[in-house]
Amino acid sequence: MIGIIMYCSDTVVIGLSVSLTGHYKLQGTSSYKGVLAWVDRVNSNGGLSDSSNSCRPVELVVYDDESSATGVENNIATLIDDDQVDIILGPYSTNLIKLATNLCHKKKRLIWNHGGASQDLHTYGFDLLVSSLTPCNEYFTSLADTTNLIFDSTLKICRVSNNKGEFSPKVSGSAVESLVMKYDQAAEILEIDMSVHDTELIFHKIQEFVPDVIVFVGTYQQDVDFVINLQHKTKIRPQLICVGAAGLDEFWMDVGHSGNLIVGPSQWESSMILDINHGPTLDEVKDHIAEDVVPDYVFMQAYGMGLIIEYCISACKTLNEQVLRQFAETADIETVFGRFKIDPQTGAQVGHRMVLVQWNNGKKYALTGLEGTWIPLGYESS
């Protein structure tokens, strides 16, 4: 067990399996901090209200899944069978949330999914599932409306993804589909599967194709390496480069000026205009966290799910998971993370909306909304 916040025996016990080591360490650690911040806020306000209208403090039990399927299997089993937690928060990543949800389904337990943007997850018939994230097939749906590409007769799009999983092809596919719908027959697409092509061959294919648009979605480290090496390995200068990891605050720190004017998807940005009707404002969130904690979108995903759990328990005055799931399907609220509304049958998120962002000289601008206007590669903002 990595960490525990314990107050007394009469507590609401929250269980979390999260990646504090391994491939998803960066995002997992941010998720963990988001949950911790929410727990601290709840307990500073007296706890969660129960059926007797008294408040019970929250106890958090956390296990590191090491970014692995085996870790998730062991952790979920321990949280349910040994710790007998009241609430189960899902892990980070599309692949791991699928596994965790299946395990909870077999145990007839509700899982609150804040870390996996799987679309497929909601087609398997899991009735005890609540998701707060926009599905991965909708990440770049506003790309064509956000950008204004200029080309002669054919828009050349290069799409690089890992087709062994769900997340990469669906995120990259949403970008291509958005552009194809706008430009119709004028698009020529080069598909590259990074799971069967080495890095040198990928750059060679891109060099030969000379695309107007590149869409690259791999792991965080693959995205970073691609951006750093693109200018060194090729001589092309496309108008638009979309990278899956570009929405993270750490992206610029890892790629430097190589990431200038690159576009990426984000589940949340601080510049979003919100009409919050439940929970704290962003300033109030920041007032309760340490100065060195950055509330990025992964942090806010986890914090936002905590607010949804809090809302459901406070309204239902029970920890009965069937009751909580039924109530969640009727909820339509706005928190600091954005809108929450799920499909009543599948538990999929239908209310939350993605934000597209673009990096410009070390600052991330939201293209969706009023903050920024897309700048093609090769140009600098005035």
N, C-alpha and C positions, 0 to 999 in steps of 0.2 A: 504494500500500500504506500502510495506516494505522499498523500497528505490527508488530514482529517481535521475538520473544525467541529469540536464537540462542546456541547453546553450542558445537557442533562439527559436523563433517560427519556423524558417526554418530549421528543423532538420529531420533526419531519426529516426523514433521512433521504438525501439525494445521492444517487450513485452515478459515477461518471467513469467511463473508460475513454482514455484520451492518449494521443501520441505525444509523449514528452521526449522520446528518442526516436531515431530512425528517419525515414524519408519525409515524414510529415511533422517533424519536430517543430519547425517554424510556425506552421499553422496550428498545430496541436497546443503548443505553449500559449499562443494567443487565445485560443478557445478556453483553455484552463483559467487564464487570467480573467476572461470575461465572466465565467461562472463564479469565480471567487469574488469578483466585484459585486455581482448580483446578490450572492449569499450575504456578503457584508452589509449591503444596503438593507436587505430584508431583516436581518437580525438587529441592525441599528434602529429599525422601526418597530421592533418588538416581536418579529416573527410572522408566521402565516396563521391566519385565523382558521379555526376548526369549527366543528358542529356546535360547540358550546359558546361560540363567539369570543373565546379567549384565544390568545396568540401563542403559538408554539415555535420555538427557535428552530432554525434549520441546521442540520448536521450534514456535512459534505464528506463523502467517501470517494477517494480517487485512486485509480490504478493506471499505470502506464501500460498501454498495449504495444509499445515499441513499433508502432506502424505496421503491425503484422496481424494476419488472420488468426494465428494461434493465440496471440495476446488477447485479441478481442473475445475469442471463444472462452478462454479461461476467465477473463475479467467479468464478462456478462454472467457466466455461471456462478462465479463467486458472489457477485452483487445480489443475484436473485436467491440462490440457495443458502449461502452462508450469512451474508450481511442482511438479507431480507429488507432491502431498501424499499422505501415508499414510492420513489420516483426514479425513473431511469432516463438519463440523458445519453443520446447516441454519440458515437465517436466521430472524428473528422475523416473525411474522404468518402467518395461515392462508393468505392468497393467495400470499405469496412462497414458502412452503414447498412448495406444490403445484408451482410452476414449477421450483424447485431440484430437487425429487425427480424430476420428469420429465426434466430435463437429466442428472441422475446415472444414471437408468434407461437412457437412450440410450447412455451411456458405460460401462454395466455397473459402476457404482460404488455403494458403500453410503453412505447418508446417515443421520446420527444426528440425529433431529428432536427438539429441545428447545424450539422457539419457536412452533410452529403446532399449534393444537388441532383441526385439521380431522378431521371424521369421513369425509367423501367421499374423502379422500386414500387411505384404506385399502380402497377399493372398486375401484381402478384396476388392480390386479394387479401393483403394484410389489413385487418379491421382495427387493430390497436396501434395506430401510427398517426402521428401528427408532425407535419413538416413545415418549416418556416421559410425555406429558401426558394427562390425562383429556380425552376428546373433547368438543367444544363442545356437543354435543347432551345432555350429562350435567351441565352446569354448575349448574343449579338443580334437579336431580332431588329433592333433600331439602328443598325449600322448604316444601311442605305439612306435612311432619313437624316442621319447625323453627318454624313460625308457627301461631298459633291465631286465625284471623280471626272476627270477629263481625259478622253482617249479618242483615237482616230476612228477606227471601225470596229475593233474588237477589244473588249476589256479582258486582259489576261490575269487570271487569278491562280496563284499557287497555294494549295492547301496541304500542310504537313501535320499529320496527326498519328497517334498510336492506336491502331485499329483493334488491338487486343482487348481494350476495355470499353466502357461506355462513355466516360466523361470526355476524353479527348476528341473522339470523332463527332460527338454531338455538339460540343461547344464550337469546334471549328466549322462543323456543318451549318450551324445557325448563322455564322457570318457569311458563308458562301450562298446559302439560300436567300438571305436578305438582299444580297447584291444581285443575284440572278433574277429575283422577282422584279427588281427595279429595271435592270438592263436587258432582261429577257434573252433574246437570241444573240445579243452582242457579246456574250461572255464565253471565253475559252478557259477551261479549268484543267490544271495539272494536279493530280492527286499523288501524294507521296506518303507512304506508310513507313514511319520511322522504325517500326518494329522489325522490318525486313530490309532496311537500307542503312548502311553505316553513314556517319556524319559527312565524310568526304564526298560520298556519292550524292547525298542530299544537296550539298552546296553546288556540286557539278550540275545537277539537274536544274537547279534554280538559275544558275548562270546561263545555261543554254536556253531556258524558257524566256528569260527577261520579262518577269511579270510586272504588271501595274500594281498588283495587290499581293501581299504575302500574309497568310494566316497560319500561325504556328501555335500548336497547343500540345505540350508534353507535360512532364513533371516540372516542378518549379526550377530545379537545377538545369534541366534540359532547355527550358525557356531562356534562362539566364545565359547559358553557354552559347545558344544560337544567336542571341542578340549581340553578344560580345564579339563573336567570330564572323558575323555576316559581312561586315565591311572589309574584313581582312581576306575572306575566302572568295568574295565575289566583287565585281565592279559595277553591279547594278544599283539603281537608285529608284525603287518603286515609289509611287505616290503615297501608299498606305501600307503599314505593317501592323497587324493585329497579333498580340501575344497574350496567351491565357493568364500568365502570371503578372501582367502589367498593372493589374488593379491593386496589388499589394503595396503597402508603403515601403517595404524593404527593397522593392524592385530597383529603384534608382540607386540605392546604396550599393547594390551588387553589380549593376551594369554600367553605372556612370553615364557619361554623355552619349554612349552608344545607344542608350534608350530614349534619346531625345525625339519627341513627336510620335512615339509609339503609342498605340491605342490598346486599351484592355478593358475587360469587364469587371465590375465591382457590384457586390450585393448591397453596399452601403457607402455613402460618402457624407462627410460632415456638412457639406454645402447643400444637401437635400432640403427642400422646403417641405416641412411636415406640419400637419395639424394634429399634434399629439393629444389624445384623449385618455391615455392611461400611462402612468409611470412618469419617471423624471425626464427633464429636458437634458440635452447634451451637456450643458454647463453644470447641471446638478450631478450628472454621472462623473464628470471630470473632478468635481469637488470632493468626491468620495474615493478616488483612486490615487495611487502614488504618482509623483511627478514623472517618474521614469517609465510609467506604463502608457503605451500609446493605444488609444481606442481605435484600432483599424477595423476594417470590415469583418474580419474573422472574430475579433474580440466582440464586436457588436452583434454578430450572429448569435453567439452564446449568451451574451447579456440579454438580448432581445427575447430569446426563448425562455430565459428565466422569468421575464416579465409576463409572458403568456401563461406559464405555469402558475405564477402568482395570481394572475387575473382569474384563471379557471378555478383554482382552489378557493380563493376568496369568495367567488360567486356561488360555488356549489357547496361550500362548507363541508367537504368530504375529501378523502383521498381515494375513494373508490374509482378505479381506473375506467370502468365502463361509463360511469357517470361523467367523469372528466372528459373522456373522448366524445361523448354525445354533446356535451356543452360546447366543446371546442369547435365542433362543426357549425355551430350557430353564431360564433363570435365573428365580429367584423370591427376591428379596432385599429388604432394607429398608435404605435409606440415610437420611441426614439430610433428603433431599427426600421420603421416604416409600417406599411399596412400589413395586417395579418387577417387572412381569410382563406379557409381551406375548402377543397371539394369534399362535401359531406360523405361521399361514398369511398373515396380513396385516401383521404388525408393529405392529398397533394396541395401545395400552396398555389393559390390562384390570384391573390390580392397583391402580393409584393412585386415590385418592379426593379429590374436591373438598371444600373447606371454605367454608361460608357465614359471612360476617362482617357485623357491624353497627357503625357508628360512633356513639359516644356521648361528646359533649363532648371531641372531639379524640382519643379513644382508640378503637382498633379491637378489637372483641371477637369471638372465634370462637364462632359459634352451634352449630357442629357439634362435639360433644364436651362437655367439662365446664366450659368457661370462662365462657360467658354464656348468658343466656336472652333471647329476643327481646322487645323492647319496642315496642309499637305507636306510630306517630307520634302526637304530642299528649301523650305521657307522658314523664317524665324518670325516670332511675334514682334510687333512693334512696341 
